[in-house]
Amino acid sequence: MPATTGIQLTVWEIGLWAILLMCAVAFTVNVVRKAVFHGAPDGGRVALAGPLGHRDRDLVKEPDATFWNIFAGLVVIVPAVVIPALASPVVGLLMLFLGIGAAVAAFALGRKLEQKRQNRSGFTEAAARHDALLARWQRYELDPAKGIDFPGMSDVNVPQTAALVRALQEAQRCRVTAGTDYPRAVERLDVAMAEAEAAAGASAP
């Protein structure tokens, strides 16, 4: 006689697990895709260094958030596959295929939306301008001579520098988030950069 687990699921319960599984997979794939995009060389990630990196951590992307979002997704995904599998191996296999299908679909859709957003008028120009501003700002953080000559560019107690860091964060958020005005955010970043340089006594390159 086949062993029984004592777990019995109705059609409605299986359907509920299937919906939860697909939603959790789509959410987790989206989190991973964004995390990879942030970490890519062309993702425009802001890398803080020196005093600013230690004193303004709350203004930059928190890596732990990605971990906990993925963990939360797995908390739903694993039971949504295991519990139906305990009731019926066939249903468990079906859930596995549903999860894989949802992952592929979520990744393809997310990539398509990202490409569509990047192809919109103004995105390419804004991204190039954004990269130039990031490189310009990082010179103050990575060049010891500039750090000595213009300490205000790394001091978030200076209002203009704090505003610059917020503008950096906002521009990066808009770069990877659909439905935002990325060119406008880059424009504000340009203004904030000029104001921070003026306050620090540095001349724009």
N, CA, C and O of each residue as an XYZ file, in Angstrom:
820
protein
N       0.849     -1.193      0.000
C       0.000      0.000      0.000
C       0.881      1.237      0.000
O       1.896      1.280      0.695
N       0.494      2.250     -0.783
C       1.292      3.478     -0.811
C       1.165      4.220      0.500
O       0.105      4.245      1.126
N       2.265      4.820      0.899
C       2.245      5.589      2.149
C       1.433      6.855      1.957
O       1.453      7.467      0.889
N       0.725      7.237      2.997
C      -0.055      8.480      2.950
C       0.534      9.472      3.933
O       1.084      9.092      4.967
N       0.416     10.720      3.606
C       0.969     11.775      4.453
C      -0.070     12.395      5.359
O       0.273     13.109      6.301
N      -1.333     12.132      5.088
C      -2.382     12.740      5.885
C      -2.760     14.126      5.414
O      -3.641     14.757      5.998
N      -2.112     14.614      4.365
C      -2.425     15.934      3.821
C      -3.358     15.761      2.638
O      -3.039     15.062      1.677
N      -4.492     16.393      2.717
C      -5.471     16.349      1.638
C      -5.799     17.786      1.232
O      -6.141     18.619      2.072
N      -5.690     18.059     -0.054
C      -5.971     19.395     -0.555
C      -7.123     19.351     -1.543
O      -7.180     18.480     -2.411
N      -8.038     20.297     -1.403
C      -9.125     20.407     -2.365
C      -8.625     21.151     -3.598
O      -7.527     21.707     -3.614
N      -9.461     21.142     -4.620
C      -9.100     21.864     -5.855
C      -8.921     23.344     -5.569
O      -8.014     23.980     -6.106
N      -9.782     23.893     -4.726
C      -9.677     25.317     -4.396
C      -8.389     25.622     -3.639
O      -7.766     26.659     -3.869
N      -7.995     24.746     -2.756
C      -6.752     24.947     -2.015
C      -5.530     24.858     -2.935
O      -4.575     25.622     -2.800
N      -5.584     23.917     -3.864
C      -4.487     23.811     -4.838
C      -4.421     25.065     -5.699
O      -3.343     25.577     -6.001
N      -5.595     25.547     -6.086
C      -5.628     26.777     -6.884
C      -5.065     27.966     -6.127
O      -4.366     28.805     -6.696
N      -5.381     28.031     -4.822
C      -4.854     29.126     -3.996
C      -3.334     29.042     -3.889
O      -2.641     30.054     -3.997
N      -2.819     27.832     -3.677
C      -1.362     27.656     -3.621
C      -0.714     28.039     -4.949
O       0.365     28.631     -4.976
N      -1.380     27.697     -6.044
C      -0.838     28.020     -7.365
C      -0.757     29.530     -7.566
O       0.234     30.035     -8.095
N      -1.788     30.246     -7.147
C      -1.792     31.707     -7.288
C      -0.708     32.329     -6.420
O       0.033     33.205     -6.869
N      -0.619     31.867     -5.163
C       0.417     32.383     -4.262
C       1.810     32.109     -4.825
O       2.695     32.963     -4.769
N       1.988     30.912     -5.363
C       3.292     30.539     -5.930
C       3.680     31.452     -7.082
O       4.801     31.958     -7.123
N       2.773     31.664     -8.007
C       3.094     32.481     -9.179
C       3.359     33.933     -8.793
O       4.255     34.575     -9.341
N       2.580     34.443     -7.851
C       2.805     35.831     -7.399
C       4.155     35.958     -6.693
O       4.899     36.909     -6.930
N       4.465     34.992     -5.826
C       5.733     35.043     -5.094
C       6.923     34.903     -6.033
O       7.934     35.585     -5.861
N       6.809     34.023     -7.023
C       7.892     33.847     -7.994
C       8.097     35.118     -8.802
O       9.230     35.557     -8.999
N       6.995     35.712     -9.275
C       7.107     36.945    -10.055
C       7.754     38.055     -9.235
O       8.605     38.788     -9.738
N       7.350     38.179     -7.970
C       7.927     39.190     -7.081
C       9.421     38.958     -6.880
O      10.221     39.889     -6.976
N       9.790     37.710     -6.601
C      11.198     37.391     -6.325
C      12.064     37.606     -7.558
O      13.166     38.145     -7.458
N      11.574     37.190     -8.714
C      12.335     37.392     -9.953
C      12.540     38.868    -10.219
O      13.618     39.281    -10.649
N      11.519     39.665     -9.969
C      11.641     41.104    -10.182
C      12.682     41.709     -9.247
O      13.459     42.572     -9.656
N      12.701     41.257     -7.983
C      13.697     41.747     -7.024
C      15.111     41.380     -7.476
O      16.020     42.210     -7.440
N      15.284     40.131     -7.900
C      16.604     39.678     -8.347
C      17.035     40.438     -9.592
O      18.189     40.851     -9.702
N      16.116     40.622    -10.524
C      16.449     41.333    -11.765
C      16.899     42.756    -11.476
O      17.866     43.234    -12.068
N      16.209     43.430    -10.578
C      16.599     44.791    -10.228
C      17.936     44.820     -9.505
O      18.746     45.721     -9.719
N      18.163     43.833     -8.650
C      19.438     43.775     -7.927
C      20.594     43.583     -8.891
O      21.645     44.209     -8.745
N      20.399     42.711     -9.884
C      21.448     42.482    -10.883
C      21.668     43.733    -11.704
O      22.804     44.081    -12.025
N      20.574     44.418    -12.048
C      20.687     45.638    -12.839
C      21.436     46.708    -12.066
O      22.241     47.441    -12.641
N      21.179     46.805    -10.767
C      21.900     47.767     -9.933
C      23.388     47.467     -9.917
O      24.217     48.377     -9.935
N      23.719     46.185     -9.883
C      25.122     45.818     -9.763
C      25.866     45.787    -11.076
O      27.088     45.640    -11.078
N      25.166     45.922    -12.209
C      25.837     45.881    -13.500
C      26.673     47.127    -13.700
O      26.358     48.174    -13.134
N      27.753     47.039    -14.507
C      28.609     48.196    -14.733
C      27.859     49.370    -15.309
O      28.203     50.519    -15.032
N      26.809     49.100    -16.128
C      26.071     50.208    -16.719
C      24.805     50.510    -15.949
O      23.951     51.260    -16.424
N      24.673     49.929    -14.756
C      23.467     50.149    -13.970
C      23.452     51.460    -13.248
O      22.424     51.862    -12.703
N      24.583     52.140    -13.233
C      24.611     53.451    -12.614
C      24.571     53.417    -11.114
O      24.106     54.371    -10.490
N      25.045     52.343    -10.509
C      24.978     52.259     -9.053
C      25.919     53.284     -8.434
O      27.053     53.451     -8.883
N      25.446     53.955     -7.417
C      26.258     54.934     -6.707
C      27.115     54.220     -5.689
O      26.590     53.571     -4.784
N      28.425     54.326     -5.818
C      29.339     53.675     -4.886
C      29.916     54.725     -3.958
O      30.744     55.537     -4.372
N      29.485     54.715     -2.708
C      29.969     55.697     -1.759
C      31.286     55.249     -1.167
O      31.504     54.058     -0.941
N      32.146     56.188     -0.922
C      33.445     55.884     -0.331
C      33.774     56.969      0.674
O      33.178     58.046      0.663
N      34.739     56.670      1.553
C      35.211     57.682      2.485
C      34.157     58.105      3.477
O      33.238     57.339      3.767
N      34.275     59.335      4.016
C      33.381     59.793      5.073
C      31.922     59.745      4.672
O      31.069     59.400      5.489
N      31.617     60.087      3.424
C      30.231     60.133      3.007
C      29.591     58.748      3.062
O      28.418     58.611      3.408
N      30.376     57.718      2.717
C      29.824     56.379      2.733
C      29.457     55.928      4.130
O      28.523     55.143      4.293
N      30.176     56.410      5.158
C      29.905     55.992      6.529
C      28.830     56.858      7.173
O      28.092     56.389      8.039
N      28.738     58.101      6.761
C      27.880     59.037      7.486
C      26.510     59.208      6.855
O      25.634     59.854      7.429
N      26.319     58.626      5.662
C      25.029     58.822      5.018
C      24.495     57.526      4.441
O      23.940     57.509      3.342
N      24.664     56.438      5.186
C      24.256     55.139      4.702
C      22.754     55.071      4.460
O      22.298     54.322      3.597
N      21.979     55.851      5.220
C      20.533     55.782      5.086
C      20.046     56.364      3.785
O      18.880     56.183      3.432
N      20.911     57.067      3.051
C      20.493     57.691      1.808
C      20.829     56.842      0.599
O      20.538     57.255     -0.524
N      21.420     55.689      0.775
C      21.785     54.850     -0.351
C      21.036     53.531     -0.263
O      20.448     53.196      0.765
N      21.070     52.802     -1.348
C      20.364     51.527     -1.419
C      20.914     50.565     -0.382
O      22.123     50.339     -0.323
N      20.042     49.999      0.431
C      20.437     49.074      1.489
C      20.453     47.656      0.932
O      19.402     47.125      0.573
N      21.647     47.023      0.851
C      21.709     45.672      0.291
C      20.847     44.676      1.057
O      20.326     43.732      0.462
N      20.683     44.867      2.375
C      19.882     43.927      3.163
C      18.438     43.875      2.684
O      17.777     42.845      2.821
N      17.939     44.977      2.122
C      16.551     44.992      1.660
C      16.345     43.952      0.567
O      15.322     43.266      0.548
N      17.308     43.828     -0.342
C      17.202     42.828     -1.400
C      17.184     41.421     -0.815
O      16.384     40.582     -1.227
N      18.067     41.166      0.146
C      18.115     39.841      0.776
C      16.782     39.491      1.419
O      16.266     38.390      1.222
N      16.223     40.418      2.185
C      14.983     40.118      2.904
C      13.799     39.993      1.950
O      12.883     39.214      2.212
N      13.799     40.742      0.855
C      12.734     40.589     -0.137
C      12.794     39.214     -0.787
O      11.765     38.569     -0.987
N      14.004     38.768     -1.116
C      14.159     37.429     -1.699
C      13.770     36.363     -0.680
O      13.103     35.385     -1.016
N      14.191     36.560      0.566
C      13.845     35.604      1.628
C      12.326     35.507      1.791
O      11.781     34.412      1.929
N      11.647     36.658      1.774
C      10.184     36.662      1.914
C       9.530     35.907      0.765
O       8.549     35.188      0.961
N      10.080     36.075     -0.438
C       9.528     35.336     -1.566
C       9.700     33.842     -1.411
O       8.787     33.071     -1.707
N      10.881     33.427     -0.944
C      11.151     31.996     -0.766
C      10.288     31.384      0.334
O       9.936     30.205      0.277
N       9.948     32.204      1.344
C       9.081     31.715      2.424
C       7.728     31.273      1.868
O       7.103     30.362      2.409
N       7.279     31.911      0.799
C       6.018     31.511      0.163
C       6.253     30.435     -0.889
O       5.478     29.483     -0.988
N       7.321     30.580     -1.675
C       7.565     29.665     -2.795
C       7.779     28.224     -2.324
O       7.182     27.293     -2.863
N       8.634     28.051     -1.318
C       8.966     26.685     -0.878
C       7.738     25.929     -0.357
O       7.492     24.810     -0.806
N       6.955     26.500      0.580
C       5.753     25.768      1.018
C       4.744     25.550     -0.111
O       4.052     24.533     -0.140
N       4.663     26.512     -1.045
C       3.695     26.383     -2.138
C       4.034     25.224     -3.061
O       3.166     24.730     -3.780
N       5.281     24.787     -3.048
C       5.670     23.612     -3.835
C       5.662     22.354     -2.969
O       5.180     21.306     -3.397
N       6.192     22.459     -1.757
C       6.363     21.278     -0.905
C       5.027     20.741     -0.404
O       4.786     19.535     -0.463
N       4.152     21.625      0.091
C       2.892     21.153      0.689
C       2.020     20.426     -0.329
O       1.545     19.329     -0.036
N       1.787     21.001     -1.531
C       1.026     20.222     -2.523
C       1.730     18.932     -2.924
O       1.073     17.935     -3.223
N       3.080     18.943     -2.935
C       3.816     17.727     -3.294
C       3.612     16.630     -2.258
O       3.591     15.449     -2.603
N       3.461     17.011     -0.989
C       3.200     16.020      0.057
C       1.825     15.399     -0.103
O       1.611     14.229      0.217
N       0.888     16.212     -0.611
C      -0.457     15.680     -0.834
C      -0.498     14.806     -2.072
O      -1.173     13.777     -2.094
N       0.238     15.226     -3.121
C       0.256     14.461     -4.372
C       1.507     14.828     -5.155
O       1.701     15.999     -5.480
N       2.357     13.864     -5.466
C       3.556     14.158     -6.265
C       3.225     14.795     -7.604
O       3.971     15.639     -8.100
N       2.106     14.391     -8.185
C       1.715     14.966     -9.475
C       1.411     16.453     -9.328
O       1.827     17.266    -10.153
N       0.680     16.800     -8.264
C       0.364     18.211     -8.025
C       1.641     18.984     -7.706
O       1.807     20.125     -8.138
N       2.546     18.354     -6.943
C       3.814     19.009     -6.645
C       4.610     19.295     -7.901
O       5.212     20.361     -8.033
N       4.616     18.336     -8.835
C       5.311     18.538    -10.105
C       4.653     19.653    -10.912
O       5.332     20.454    -11.556
N       3.329     19.694    -10.869
C       2.605     20.761    -11.552
C       2.975     22.121    -10.975
O       3.176     23.084    -11.714
N       3.064     22.193     -9.636
C       3.452     23.445     -8.990
C       4.870     23.862     -9.399
O       5.147     25.044     -9.607
N       5.746     22.886     -9.508
C       7.119     23.183     -9.915
C       7.145     23.781    -11.311
O       7.837     24.770    -11.557
N       6.395     23.185    -12.221
C       6.335     23.713    -13.582
C       5.691     25.093    -13.622
O       6.116     25.963    -14.382
N       4.660     25.289    -12.798
C       4.023     26.613    -12.722
C       5.027     27.659    -12.233
O       5.081     28.773    -12.755
N       5.826     27.284    -11.215
C       6.821     28.215    -10.694
C       7.859     28.577    -11.732
O       8.223     29.744    -11.876
N       8.344     27.563    -12.468
C       9.338     27.822    -13.513
C       8.746     28.703    -14.614
O       9.388     29.635    -15.098
N       7.516     28.387    -14.995
C       6.856     29.198    -16.023
C       6.651     30.634    -15.580
O       6.843     31.566    -16.362
N       6.257     30.814    -14.316
C       6.049     32.162    -13.795
C       7.375     32.934    -13.758
O       7.410     34.133    -14.035
N       8.458     32.237    -13.415
C       9.768     32.888    -13.366
C      10.199     33.355    -14.751
O      10.667     34.482    -14.918
N      10.040     32.482    -15.739
C      10.417     32.838    -17.117
C       9.571     34.002    -17.620
O      10.081     34.946    -18.223
N       8.255     33.914    -17.358
C       7.358     34.975    -17.827
C       7.657     36.305    -17.145
O       7.660     37.351    -17.794
N       7.909     36.267    -15.837
C       8.192     37.502    -15.101
C       9.493     38.138    -15.581
O       9.577     39.357    -15.731
N      10.503     37.309    -15.820
C      11.783     37.838    -16.294
C      11.640     38.445    -17.689
O      12.144     39.536    -17.956
N      10.947     37.727    -18.576
C      10.776     38.215    -19.945
C       9.972     39.511    -19.964
O      10.320     40.454    -20.675
N       8.888     39.555    -19.173
C       8.068     40.761    -19.139
C       8.834     41.937    -18.553
O       8.772     43.052    -19.072
N       9.567     41.678    -17.449
C      10.348     42.745    -16.835
C      11.404     43.283    -17.772
O      11.620     44.493    -17.842
N      12.066     42.390    -18.498
C      13.092     42.824    -19.443
C      12.483     43.623    -20.590
O      13.050     44.618    -21.040
N      11.315     43.169    -21.055
C      10.650     43.880    -22.145
C      10.243     45.277    -21.713
O      10.431     46.238    -22.459
N       9.680     45.400    -20.502
C       9.277     46.704    -19.997
C      10.484     47.615    -19.795
O      10.420     48.814    -20.065
N      11.594     47.029    -19.312
C      12.810     47.811    -19.099
C      13.357     48.325    -20.424
O      13.754     49.486    -20.525
N      13.381     47.473    -21.430
C      13.863     47.891    -22.743
C      12.957     48.950    -23.348
O      13.431     49.900    -23.971
N      11.648     48.784    -23.164
C      10.702     49.768    -23.684
C      10.907     51.115    -23.014
O      10.854     52.160    -23.663
N      11.142     51.081    -21.700
C      11.354     52.329    -20.973
C      12.655     52.996    -21.410
O      12.719     54.217    -21.553
N      13.689     52.186    -21.620
C      14.973     52.750    -22.004
C      14.959     53.293    -23.418
O      15.746     54.176    -23.758
N      14.054     52.758    -24.255
C      13.976     53.234    -25.627
C      13.155     54.502    -25.769
O      13.094     55.089    -26.849
N      12.528     54.925    -24.693
C      11.755     56.158    -24.763
C      12.674     57.331    -25.038
O      13.853     57.314    -24.682
N      12.126     58.340    -25.670
C      12.905     59.527    -26.003
C      13.447     60.172    -24.737
O      12.708     60.415    -23.783
N      14.738     60.443    -24.742
C      15.362     61.150    -23.627
C      16.064     60.256    -22.636
O      16.895     60.736    -21.865
N      15.756     58.950    -22.627
C      16.381     58.091    -21.624
C      17.872     57.929    -21.875
O      18.677     58.043    -20.951
N      18.239     57.663    -23.120
C      19.652     57.436    -23.436
C      20.490     58.660    -23.110
O      21.571     58.551    -22.532
N      19.979     59.829    -23.488
C      20.709     61.062    -23.210
C      20.821     61.306    -21.708
O      21.869     61.723    -21.214
N      19.726     61.039    -20.987
C      19.741     61.238    -19.536
C      20.708     60.267    -18.868
O      21.398     60.632    -17.917
N      20.761     59.019    -19.367
C      21.665     58.029    -18.786
C      23.122     58.437    -18.983
O      23.942     58.290    -18.077
N      23.439     58.951    -20.171
C      24.811     59.397    -20.430
C      25.175     60.572    -19.530
O      26.281     60.639    -18.993
N      24.238     61.491    -19.374
C      24.472     62.653    -18.504
C      24.611     62.205    -17.054
O      25.454     62.718    -16.318
N      23.788     61.255    -16.648
C      23.832     60.705    -15.296
C      25.190     60.067    -15.022
O      25.788     60.300    -13.971
N      25.675     59.265    -15.965
C      26.977     58.610    -15.798
C      28.102     59.634    -15.665
O      29.026     59.459    -14.871
N      28.008     60.705    -16.457
C      29.035     61.750    -16.382
C      29.020     62.440    -15.023
O      30.074     62.757    -14.473
N      27.829     62.674    -14.483
C      27.719     63.309    -13.174
C      28.227     62.386    -12.070
O      28.855     62.840    -11.114
N      27.954     61.088    -12.206
C      28.471     60.129    -11.227
C      30.003     60.114    -11.237
O      30.642     60.114    -10.185
N      30.571     60.101    -12.429
C      32.031     60.099    -12.530
C      32.613     61.394    -11.958
O      33.657     61.385    -11.306
N      31.930     62.485    -12.210
C      32.371     63.790    -11.698
C      32.342     63.818    -10.174
O      33.266     64.327     -9.541
N      31.277     63.268     -9.585
C      31.174     63.265     -8.134
C      32.170     62.302     -7.498
O      32.757     62.607     -6.459
N      32.359     61.137     -8.122
C      33.242     60.132     -7.547
C      34.695     60.591     -7.510
O      35.487     60.076     -6.721
N      35.049     61.553     -8.356
C      36.412     62.072     -8.296
C      36.691     62.718     -6.942
O      37.805     62.634     -6.425
N      35.684     63.357     -6.376
C      35.865     63.968     -5.053
C      35.991     62.905     -3.965
O      36.631     63.136     -2.940
N      35.385     61.748     -4.186
C      35.409     60.683     -3.189
C      36.641     59.800     -3.307
O      37.158     59.318     -2.299
N      37.115     59.585     -4.529
C      38.187     58.621     -4.760
C      39.558     59.248     -4.925
O      40.571     58.562     -4.795
N      39.605     60.549     -5.211
C      40.889     61.233     -5.390
C      41.291     61.865     -4.055
O      40.653     62.821     -3.615
N      42.342     61.345     -3.398
C      42.743     61.889     -2.095
C      43.049     63.386     -2.144
O      42.741     64.114     -1.201
N      43.656     63.847     -3.243
C      43.985     65.273     -3.353
C      42.727     66.122     -3.350
O      42.665     67.150     -2.675
N      41.712     65.688     -4.111
C      40.461     66.446     -4.137
C      39.749     66.363     -2.786
O      39.095     67.314     -2.359
N      39.884     65.216     -2.123
C      39.270     65.090     -0.815
C      39.859     66.061      0.195
O      39.155     66.569      1.068
N      41.162     66.314      0.068
C      41.823     67.261      0.965
C      41.484     68.700      0.582
O      41.232     69.542      1.444
N      41.481     68.964     -0.713
C      41.229     70.332     -1.184
C      39.772     70.746     -0.996
O      39.480     71.912     -0.727
N      38.851     69.772     -1.140
C      37.418     70.107     -1.072
C      36.707     69.156     -0.107
O      35.895     68.340     -0.543
N      36.994     69.245      1.185
C      36.382     68.324      2.153
C      34.863     68.464      2.229
O      34.167     67.529      2.624
N      34.355     69.630      1.850
C      32.912     69.835      1.916
C      32.126     68.918      1.001
O      30.940     68.686      1.237
N      32.769     68.380     -0.056
C      32.073     67.493     -0.976
C      31.818     66.116     -0.354
O      31.058     65.319     -0.903
N      32.450     65.839      0.785
C      32.227     64.567      1.477
C      31.591     64.759      2.843
O      31.479     63.813      3.623
N      31.174     65.982      3.127
C      30.615     66.298      4.438
C      29.115     66.522      4.313
O      28.678     67.570      3.839
N      28.321     65.533      4.741
C      26.876     65.659      4.601
C      26.276     66.625      5.622
O      25.073     66.884      5.598
N      27.106     67.156      6.516
C      26.612     68.223      7.384
C      26.450     69.531      6.621
O      25.770     70.450      7.077
N      27.089     69.602      5.444
C      26.905     70.757      4.563
C      25.584     70.560      3.823
O      25.415     69.547      3.145
N      24.653     71.488      3.932
C      23.323     71.288      3.318
C      23.382     70.965      1.832
O      22.639     70.112      1.347
N      24.264     71.644      1.113
C      24.332     71.410     -0.327
C      24.825     69.995     -0.644
O      24.375     69.380     -1.611
N      25.751     69.479      0.176
C      26.245     68.119     -0.043
C      25.169     67.098      0.291
O      25.007     66.105     -0.418
N      24.435     67.339      1.366
C      23.328     66.437      1.715
C      22.280     66.418      0.605
O      21.738     65.365      0.270
N      21.998     67.601      0.035
C      21.041     67.678     -1.068
C      21.571     66.932     -2.295
O      20.806     66.303     -3.026
N      22.874     67.007     -2.508
C      23.484     66.284     -3.629
C      23.312     64.778     -3.466
O      22.973     64.090     -4.429
N      23.540     64.262     -2.272
C      23.402     62.828     -2.044
C      21.954     62.382     -2.268
O      21.704     61.322     -2.841
N      21.015     63.197     -1.814
C      19.604     62.860     -2.045
C      19.287     62.868     -3.542
O      18.532     62.025     -4.027
N      19.864     63.818     -4.261
C      19.645     63.878     -5.710
C      20.269     62.675     -6.408
O      19.708     62.162     -7.376
N      21.430     62.218     -5.923
C      22.064     61.019     -6.471
C      21.172     59.798     -6.282
O      20.986     58.991     -7.194
N      20.631     59.687     -5.084
C      19.760     58.551     -4.788
C      18.488     58.600     -5.643
O      18.055     57.577     -6.173
N      17.901     59.775     -5.771
C      16.664     59.907     -6.539
C      16.896     59.612     -8.016
O      16.077     58.950     -8.653
N      18.006     60.099     -8.564
C      18.298     59.835     -9.975
C      18.483     58.344    -10.215
O      18.012     57.811    -11.219
N      19.171     57.667     -9.292
C      19.368     56.221     -9.441
C      18.045     55.481     -9.337
O      17.801     54.539    -10.090
N      17.188     55.898     -8.411
C      15.878     55.250     -8.275
C      15.070     55.401     -9.548
O      14.452     54.446    -10.017
N      15.074     56.605    -10.107
C      14.310     56.849    -11.330
C      14.882     56.076    -12.511
O      14.154     55.697    -13.428
N      16.192     55.847    -12.480
C      16.827     55.136    -13.588
C      16.333     53.698    -13.705
O      16.232     53.164    -14.809
N      16.031     53.080    -12.588
C      15.662     51.662    -12.600
C      14.186     51.429    -12.293
O      13.765     50.283    -12.141
N      13.401     52.486    -12.200
C      11.989     52.350    -11.857
C      11.123     52.901    -12.979
O      11.276     54.051    -13.391
N      10.221     52.075    -13.462
C       9.323     52.507    -14.526
C       8.341     53.552    -14.006
O       7.991     53.561    -12.826
N       7.907     54.426    -14.898
C       6.896     55.425    -14.550
C       7.433     56.644    -13.836
O       6.656     57.425    -13.286
N       8.748     56.830    -13.829
C       9.355     57.991    -13.175
C       9.925     58.933    -14.232
O      10.180     58.535    -15.368
N      10.119     60.178    -13.838
C      10.670     61.180    -14.753
C      12.185     61.199    -14.588
O      12.737     62.047    -13.887
N      12.838     60.261    -15.239
C      14.292     60.123    -15.105
C      15.048     61.354    -15.618
O      15.937     61.840    -14.918
N      14.735     61.877    -16.807
C      15.461     63.075    -17.269
C      15.360     64.239    -16.294
O      16.331     64.966    -16.089
N      14.197     64.416    -15.698
C      14.014     65.503    -14.737
C      14.876     65.274    -13.492
O      15.460     66.215    -12.954
N      14.949     64.020    -13.038
C      15.769     63.700    -11.872
C      17.243     63.976    -12.152
O      17.964     64.459    -11.279
N      17.689     63.669    -13.366
C      19.085     63.942    -13.738
C      19.324     65.444    -13.807
O      20.398     65.925    -13.446
N      18.332     66.175    -14.266
C      18.461     67.639    -14.300
C      18.623     68.199    -12.888
O      19.451     69.080    -12.656
N      17.832     67.686    -11.948
C      17.956     68.133    -10.559
C      19.311     67.743     -9.976
O      19.892     68.485     -9.184
N      19.809     66.570    -10.374
C      21.130     66.138     -9.919
C      22.217     67.081    -10.429
O      23.153     67.406     -9.698
N      22.096     67.514    -11.666
C      23.071     68.446    -12.243
C      23.095     69.747    -11.448
O      24.161     70.282    -11.142
N      21.909     70.248    -11.119
C      21.822     71.492    -10.346
C      22.408     71.297     -8.954
O      23.155     72.145     -8.465
N      22.064     70.170     -8.311
C      22.578     69.894     -6.964
C      24.097     69.755     -6.975
O      24.764     70.193     -6.037
N      24.645     69.154     -8.018
C      26.090     69.015     -8.131
C      26.756     70.383     -8.205
O      27.745     70.638     -7.517
N      26.216     71.252     -9.033
C      26.798     72.584     -9.185
C      26.730     73.365     -7.880
O      27.675     74.068     -7.521
N      25.609     73.240     -7.169
C      25.459     73.970     -5.914
C      26.417     73.428     -4.845
O      26.982     74.202     -4.072
N      26.601     72.105     -4.799
C      27.516     71.515     -3.820
C      28.950     71.918     -4.134
O      29.721     72.206     -3.219
N      29.318     71.943     -5.401
C      30.663     72.353     -5.778
C      30.911     73.822     -5.440
O      31.994     74.190     -4.983
N      29.905     74.651     -5.668
C      30.049     76.061     -5.343
C      30.216     76.263     -3.844
O      31.033     77.077     -3.411
N      29.442     75.520     -3.045
C      29.537     75.642     -1.597
C      30.894     75.148     -1.071
O      31.405     75.655     -0.072
N      31.467     74.151     -1.759
C      32.742     73.579     -1.337
C      33.945     74.351     -1.903
O      35.093     74.082     -1.550
N      33.657     75.308     -2.781
C      34.747     76.064     -3.396
C      35.422     75.345     -4.538
O      36.551     75.673     -4.904
N      34.737     74.363     -5.109
C      35.297     73.618     -6.236
C      34.689     74.126     -7.523
O      33.511     74.481     -7.564
N      35.472     74.161     -8.553
C      34.975     74.599     -9.848
C      34.579     73.402    -10.673
O      35.282     72.391    -10.671
N      33.465     73.493    -11.380
C      32.990     72.391    -12.206
C      33.979     72.137    -13.333
O      34.513     73.094    -13.893
N      34.243     70.882    -13.685
C      35.171     70.563    -14.772
C      34.640     71.012    -16.117
O      35.301     70.818    -17.137
